[in-house]
Amino acid sequence: MTKGVFSEFEVKEQWIKVKDEESYSTMSCVGSSEEELEVKVITKKCRGVKAKEKVKGTGSGTLTESLHVPRDIYNKMYNMNRPNLKKGVYAYGQNSSHPEFSITQRVLDEDDEEKFKAYPRCILESGPKRAVENGQEEVPELELTITLLPDDNGECMYEALKSELDEETAGKWLEHFETSLVQSTVVPVSENGQ
């Protein structure tokens, strides 16, 4: 590996937890995962000419994935469970309000170095979309567009190389991620030493 370079190559594991659930569930049959984090550009002009530009993260973004989703997770992500329907029957329509969920990932580079990623506040941006083509030789993956929202700290994505994490944080990241897991207990010292 080129020193200091980590090129994301493969999503080896992916986990999901729908809001208010106790535990994460595996959703690791990922074909592709693409994140795009948003920025806002602030410009200052002097006599009509751009004199200064500042680019800041907004704390929002988009995660676009192609994957196979376990049926129970699919039903939860689209809020298709109905108490008034018979067991085994699910529905989507005016009563479907997409819940928030969290996603964690274990990503490898081409040399099998590991990185952990977390998206603490996610929500599906579009409704169910499925296609069936008779005679097809490969089962198509679902395409999901997921909106990333800022958490209480203003962050929509966290990441860390496994080699740089303490054992407890690395051990809990995938199945027990909460933002408190990655918060430092060290109080920062201000520039004037106070």
C-alpha positions as CSV (number, residue, x, y, z in Angstrom):
1,M,0.0,0.0,0.0
2,T,1.2,3.5,-0.8
3,K,1.8,5.1,2.6
4,G,-1.1,7.2,3.7
5,V,-3.4,6.1,0.8
6,F,-6.6,4.2,1.3
7,S,-8.6,3.5,-1.8
8,E,-12.0,2.1,-1.1
9,F,-12.3,-1.1,-3.1
10,E,-14.9,-3.4,-1.6
11,V,-17.8,-3.2,0.9
12,K,-17.2,-6.4,2.8
13,E,-19.9,-6.0,5.4
14,Q,-22.9,-3.6,5.8
15,W,-25.3,-3.4,8.7
16,I,-28.5,-1.5,9.2
17,K,-30.6,-0.4,12.2
18,V,-34.0,1.1,11.8
19,K,-34.7,3.9,14.3
20,D,-35.9,2.8,17.7
21,E,-34.7,-0.8,17.2
22,E,-32.3,-2.4,19.6
23,S,-29.8,-4.0,17.3
24,Y,-28.3,-3.8,13.8
25,S,-29.1,-6.5,11.1
26,T,-26.8,-7.6,8.3
27,M,-27.4,-6.3,4.8
28,S,-24.1,-7.2,3.3
29,C,-25.0,-8.3,-0.3
30,V,-23.8,-5.0,-1.7
31,G,-22.9,-4.7,-5.4
32,S,-22.0,-1.0,-5.2
33,S,-22.1,1.9,-2.8
34,E,-21.5,5.5,-3.8
35,E,-21.5,8.5,-1.4
36,E,-21.7,12.1,-2.2
37,L,-21.5,14.6,0.6
38,E,-22.8,18.1,0.0
39,V,-21.0,21.4,0.4
40,K,-22.1,25.0,0.2
41,V,-19.8,27.6,-1.4
42,I,-19.6,31.1,0.1
43,T,-18.0,33.8,-2.1
44,K,-17.0,37.3,-1.4
45,K,-16.7,39.7,-4.3
46,C,-14.9,43.0,-4.6
47,R,-15.9,45.3,-7.4
48,G,-17.6,42.4,-9.2
49,V,-14.6,40.0,-9.0
50,K,-14.4,37.0,-6.8
51,A,-11.9,37.9,-4.1
52,K,-12.5,35.0,-1.6
53,E,-14.2,31.7,-1.6
54,K,-15.0,29.4,1.3
55,V,-16.3,25.8,1.0
56,K,-18.0,24.2,3.9
57,G,-19.7,20.8,4.4
58,T,-23.5,21.0,5.0
59,G,-23.7,17.8,7.0
60,S,-26.0,16.2,4.4
61,G,-25.4,14.0,1.4
62,T,-26.6,11.0,-0.7
63,L,-25.7,7.3,-0.6
64,T,-26.6,5.4,-3.7
65,E,-26.5,1.6,-3.5
66,S,-27.1,-1.4,-5.6
67,L,-27.7,-4.5,-3.4
68,H,-29.9,-7.3,-2.4
69,V,-32.0,-6.5,0.7
70,P,-33.4,-9.1,3.1
71,R,-37.2,-9.0,2.9
72,D,-37.8,-8.1,6.6
73,I,-35.4,-5.1,6.3
74,Y,-37.0,-4.0,3.0
75,N,-40.4,-4.0,4.7
76,K,-39.1,-1.9,7.6
77,M,-37.2,0.6,5.4
78,Y,-40.4,1.3,3.4
79,N,-42.7,1.0,6.5
80,M,-44.8,-1.7,4.8
81,N,-45.9,-3.4,8.1
82,R,-49.6,-2.9,8.9
83,P,-51.3,-4.1,12.1
84,N,-54.7,-4.3,10.3
85,L,-53.4,-6.8,7.7
86,K,-53.2,-10.6,8.0
87,K,-49.9,-12.1,8.9
88,G,-47.6,-12.3,5.9
89,V,-49.3,-9.4,4.1
90,Y,-47.5,-6.1,3.6
91,A,-48.5,-2.9,1.9
92,Y,-47.1,0.4,0.6
93,G,-49.1,3.6,0.0
94,Q,-50.4,6.6,1.8
95,N,-49.8,5.0,5.2
96,S,-46.1,4.5,4.4
97,S,-43.8,7.0,6.1
98,H,-40.2,6.1,5.6
99,P,-38.4,5.8,8.9
100,E,-34.8,6.9,9.7
101,F,-32.1,4.3,9.9
102,S,-28.4,4.0,10.5
103,I,-25.9,2.1,8.3
104,T,-22.4,0.9,9.2
105,Q,-19.9,-0.6,6.8
106,R,-16.6,-2.5,6.8
107,V,-14.7,-1.4,3.7
108,L,-11.5,-2.9,2.3
109,D,-8.8,-1.4,0.0
110,E,-7.0,-3.5,-2.6
111,D,-4.5,-4.7,0.0
112,D,-7.3,-5.8,2.5
113,E,-6.7,-2.9,4.8
114,E,-9.9,-2.2,6.7
115,K,-11.9,1.0,7.2
116,F,-15.1,1.4,9.2
117,K,-17.8,3.8,8.0
118,A,-21.0,4.9,9.6
119,Y,-24.0,6.9,8.4
120,P,-26.0,7.7,11.6
121,R,-29.1,9.3,10.0
122,C,-30.4,7.9,6.8
123,I,-33.8,7.9,5.0
124,L,-34.9,6.5,1.7
125,E,-35.4,9.2,-0.8
126,S,-37.7,7.3,-3.2
127,G,-40.4,4.7,-3.1
128,P,-40.1,1.0,-4.0
129,K,-38.9,0.4,-7.6
130,R,-38.5,-3.1,-8.9
131,A,-38.3,-4.6,-12.4
132,V,-38.9,-8.2,-13.6
133,E,-37.5,-9.4,-16.9
134,N,-38.5,-13.0,-17.8
135,G,-35.6,-15.2,-19.0
136,Q,-33.0,-13.0,-17.4
137,E,-29.8,-14.8,-16.4
138,E,-28.9,-12.6,-13.5
139,V,-31.0,-11.6,-10.6
140,P,-31.1,-7.7,-10.6
141,E,-30.0,-5.8,-7.5
142,L,-32.2,-3.1,-6.0
143,E,-31.2,0.5,-6.6
144,L,-31.6,2.6,-3.4
145,T,-31.1,6.3,-3.1
146,I,-30.6,7.2,0.5
147,T,-30.5,10.8,1.9
148,L,-27.8,11.4,4.6
149,L,-28.9,13.8,7.3
150,P,-26.7,15.5,10.0
151,D,-26.7,14.1,13.5
152,D,-26.7,16.1,16.7
153,N,-23.0,16.9,16.0
154,G,-23.7,18.1,12.5
155,E,-22.0,15.1,10.9
156,C,-23.6,12.7,8.3
157,M,-20.7,10.3,7.9
158,Y,-17.9,8.9,10.2
159,E,-14.9,6.8,9.1
160,A,-11.8,5.3,10.7
161,L,-9.1,2.9,9.7
162,K,-9.3,-0.2,11.9
163,S,-5.6,0.0,12.5
164,E,-6.0,3.5,14.2
165,L,-8.9,2.5,16.4
166,D,-8.8,1.2,20.0
167,E,-10.0,-2.4,20.4
168,E,-13.3,-1.5,22.0
169,T,-14.4,1.0,19.4
170,A,-13.4,-1.3,16.5
171,G,-15.3,-4.2,18.2
172,K,-18.5,-2.3,18.6
173,W,-18.5,-0.2,15.4
174,L,-20.5,-2.4,13.0
175,E,-23.2,-3.8,15.3
176,H,-23.4,-1.2,18.1
177,F,-22.6,2.1,16.5
178,E,-23.8,5.2,18.2
179,T,-22.2,8.7,17.9
180,S,-21.2,8.4,21.6
181,L,-18.9,5.5,20.6
182,V,-16.7,7.9,18.5
183,Q,-16.8,10.9,20.8
184,S,-13.5,11.8,22.5
185,T,-13.4,11.9,26.3
186,V,-10.4,14.3,26.1
187,V,-11.3,17.9,26.6
188,P,-9.6,20.0,23.9
189,V,-7.2,22.7,25.0
190,S,-7.8,26.1,23.5
191,E,-5.0,28.0,21.7
192,N,-4.2,30.2,24.7
193,G,-3.7,27.1,26.9
194,Q,-6.9,27.4,28.9
